[in-house]
């Protein structure tokens, strides 16, 4: 089961990789890269994407904003990938912000 943590428990930062700006975050357990953001009404979809990534052996964390208006799926820098085919196959156009 995946835990959802509030964003006030993490430290977010920006970084440049391969010429693009990315969002990262740290927790006491590790260093993560933002995989995808979801609006609050897409909570179950965010958890499904996170579960699919975790099932593939990719370290995954789900965060919720303090106001609970969005969820974010983060992947571990050591095990994460830039793009994941599973999350693309279950993506809906209404998910994008």
Contact map, one row per residue, 1 for C-alpha under 8 A:
1110000000000000000000000000000000000000000000000000000000000000000000000000000000000000000000000
1111000000000000000000000000000000000000000000100110000000001100000000000000000000000000000000000
1111100000000000000000000000000000000000000000000000000000001100000000000000000000000000000000000
0111110000000000000000000000000000000000000000000000000000001111000000000000000000000000000000000
0011111010000000000000000000000000000000000000000000000000001111000000000000000000000000000000000
0001111111000000000000000000000000000000000000000000000000000011110000000000000000000000000000000
0000111111100000000000000000000000000000000000000000000000000011110000000000000000000000000000000
0000011111100000000000000000000000000000000000000000000000000000110000000000000000000000000000000
0000111111100000000000000010000000000000000000000000000000000000000000000000000000000000000000000
0000011111110000000000001110000000000000000000000000000000000000000000000000000000000000000000000
0000001111111000000000001110000000000000000000000000000000000000000000000000000000000000000000000
0000000001111100000000111100000000000000000000000000000000000000000000000000000000000000000000000
0000000000111110000000111000000000000000000000000000000000000000000000000000000000000000000000000
0000000000011111000011110000000000000000000000000000000000000000000000000000000000000000000000000
0000000000001111100011110000000000000000000000000000000000000000000000000000000000000000000000000
0000000000000111111111000000000000000000000000000000000000000000000000000000000000000000000000000
0000000000000011111111000000000000000000000000000000000000000000000000000000000000000000000000000
0000000000000001111100000000000000000000000000000000000000000000000000000000000000000000000000000
0000000000000001111110000000000000000000000000000000000000000000000000000000000000000000000000000
0000000000000001111111000000000000000000000000000000000000000000000000000000000000000000000000000
0000000000000111101111100000000000000000000000000000000000000000000000000000000000000000000000000
0000000000000111100111110000000011000000000000000000000000000000000000000000000000000000000000000
0000000000011110000011111000000011000000000000000000000000000000000000000000000000000000000000000
0000000000011110000001111100001111000000000000000000000000000000000000000000000000000000000000000
0000000001111000000000111110001111000000000000000000000000000000000000000000000000000000000000000
0000000001110000000000011111111100000000000000000000000000000000000000000000000000000000000000000
0000000011100000000000001111111000000000000000000000000000000000000000000000000000000000000000000
0000000000000000000000000111110000000000000000000000000000000000000000000000000000000000000000000
0000000000000000000000000111111000000000000000000000000000000000000000000000000000000000000000000
0000000000000000000000000111111100000000000000000000000000000000000000000001000000000000000000000
0000000000000000000000011110111110000000000000000000000000000000000000000001100000000000000000000
0000000000000000000000011100011111000000000000000000000000000000000000000111100000000000000000000
0000000000000000000001111000001111100000000000000000000000000000000000000111100100000000000000000
0000000000000000000001111000000111111000000000000000000000000000000000011110000000000000000000000
0000000000000000000000000000000011111000000000000000000000000000000000011110000001100000000000000
0000000000000000000000000000000001111100000000000000000000000000000000011100000000000000000000000
0000000000000000000000000000000001111110000001000000000000000000000001111000000000000000000000011
0000000000000000000000000000000000011111011001000000000000000000000001110000000000000000000000111
0000000000000000000000000000000000001111111000000000000000000000000011100000000000000000000000101
0000000000000000000000000000000000000111111000000000000000000000000111100000000000000000000000000
0000000000000000000000000000000000000011111000000000000000000000000000000000000000000000000000000
0000000000000000000000000000000000000111111111000000000000000000000000000000000000000000000000100
0000000000000000000000000000000000000111111111100000000000000000000000100000000000000000000000000
0000000000000000000000000000000000000000011111110000000000000000000000000000000000000000000000000
0000000000000000000000000000000000000000011111111000000000000000000000000000000000000000000000000
0000000000000000000000000000000000001100011111111100000000000100000000111000000000000000000000000
0100000000000000000000000000000000000000001111111110000000000100000000000000000000000000000000000
0000000000000000000000000000000000000000000111111111000000000000000000000000000000000000000000000
0000000000000000000000000000000000000000000011111111100000000000000000001000000000000110010000000
0100000000000000000000000000000000000000000001111111110000011100000000001000000000000000000000000
0100000000000000000000000000000000000000000000111111111000000000000000000000000000000000000000000
0000000000000000000000000000000000000000000000011111111100000000000000000000000000000110000000000
0000000000000000000000000000000000000000000000001111111111110000000000000000000000010110000000000
0000000000000000000000000000000000000000000000000111111111110000000000000000000000000000000000000
0000000000000000000000000000000000000000000000000011111111000000000000000000000000000000000000000
0000000000000000000000000000000000000000000000000001111111000000000000000000000000000000000000000
0000000000000000000000000000000000000000000000000000111111100000000000000000001000000000000000000
0000000000000000000000000000000000000000000000000000111111110000000000000011001100000000000000000
0000000000000000000000000000000000000000000000000000110011111000000000000011001100000000000000000
0000000000000000000000000000000000000000000000000100110001111100000000001111000000000000000000000
0111100000000000000000000000000000000000000000000100000000111110000000001110000000000000000000000
0111100000000000000000000000000000000000000001100100000000011111000000111100000000000000000000000
0001111000000000000000000000000000000000000000000000000000001111100000111100000000000000000000000
0001111000000000000000000000000000000000000000000000000000000111110111110000000000000000000000000
0000011100000000000000000000000000000000000000000000000000000011111111100000000000000000000000000
0000011100000000000000000000000000000000000000000000000000000001111110000000000000000000000000000
0000000000000000000000000000000000000000000000000000000000000000111110000000000000000000000000000
0000000000000000000000000000000000000001000000000000000000000001111111100000000000000000000000000
0000000000000000000000000000000000000011000000000000000000000001111111100000000000000000000000000
0000000000000000000000000000000000001111000000000000000000000001100111110000000000000000000000000
0000000000000000000000000000000000001111001001000000000000000111100111111000000000000000000000000
0000000000000000000000000000000001111100000001000000000000000111000001111100000000000000000000000
0000000000000000000000000000000001111000000001001100000000011110000000111110000000000000000000000
0000000000000000000000000000000111110000000000000000000000011110000000011111000000000000000000000
0000000000000000000000000000000111100000000000000000000001111000000000001111101110000000000000000
0000000000000000000000000000011110000000000000000000000001110000000000000111111100000000000000000
0000000000000000000000000000001110000000000000000000000000000000000000000011111110000000000000000
0000000000000000000000000000000000000000000000000000000000000000000000000001111100000000000000000
0000000000000000000000000000000000000000000000000000000011100000000000000011111110000000000000000
0000000000000000000000000000000010000000000000000000000001100000000000000011111111000000000000000
0000000000000000000000000000000000000000000000000000000000000000000000000010101111110000000000000
0000000000000000000000000000000000100000000000000000000000000000000000000000000111110000000000000
0000000000000000000000000000000000100000000000000000000000000000000000000000000011111000000000000
0000000000000000000000000000000000000000000000000000100000000000000000000000000011111111000000000
0000000000000000000000000000000000000000000000000000000000000000000000000000000000111111100000000
0000000000000000000000000000000000000000000000001001100000000000000000000000000000011111110000000
0000000000000000000000000000000000000000000000001001100000000000000000000000000000011111111000000
0000000000000000000000000000000000000000000000000000000000000000000000000000000000011111111000000
0000000000000000000000000000000000000000000000000000000000000000000000000000000000001111111000000
0000000000000000000000000000000000000000000000001000000000000000000000000000000000000111111100000
0000000000000000000000000000000000000000000000000000000000000000000000000000000000000011111110100
0000000000000000000000000000000000000000000000000000000000000000000000000000000000000000011111110
0000000000000000000000000000000000000000000000000000000000000000000000000000000000000000001111110
0000000000000000000000000000000000000000000000000000000000000000000000000000000000000000000111111
0000000000000000000000000000000000000110010000000000000000000000000000000000000000000000001111111
0000000000000000000000000000000000001100000000000000000000000000000000000000000000000000000111111
0000000000000000000000000000000000001110000000000000000000000000000000000000000000000000000001111
